[in-house]
Amino acid sequence: MLKKLDELQKGETGLIKRVEGEGKFRHRLLDMGVTPGAEVYLRKKAPLGDPIEVTIRGYELTLRKAEANLVFVEVSEGAAK
């Protein structure tokens, strides 16, 4: 099932399928390792959903909801840890 990164629940894991956005904003995400094919794990989510903390490529990364909204993730059934 394809979801936006900000729609994941705490403990879910998925595979990044695409990163949207334009210009410097998109390049910033790609430079941080948010690239198609990378596995991402949602560690924490603030009470109002902003920001979120994910583990990607072996490190923790904190993203704003607006940034996470541009990342599409394929979540497999039973992916929650």
Beta strands, then each sheet from edge to edge (+ up, - down):
strand 1: 2-4
strand 2: 13-19
strand 3: 39-45
strand 4: 52-56
strand 5: 59-63
strand 6: 71-75
sheet 1: 1+ 6- 2+ 3- 4+ 5-
end
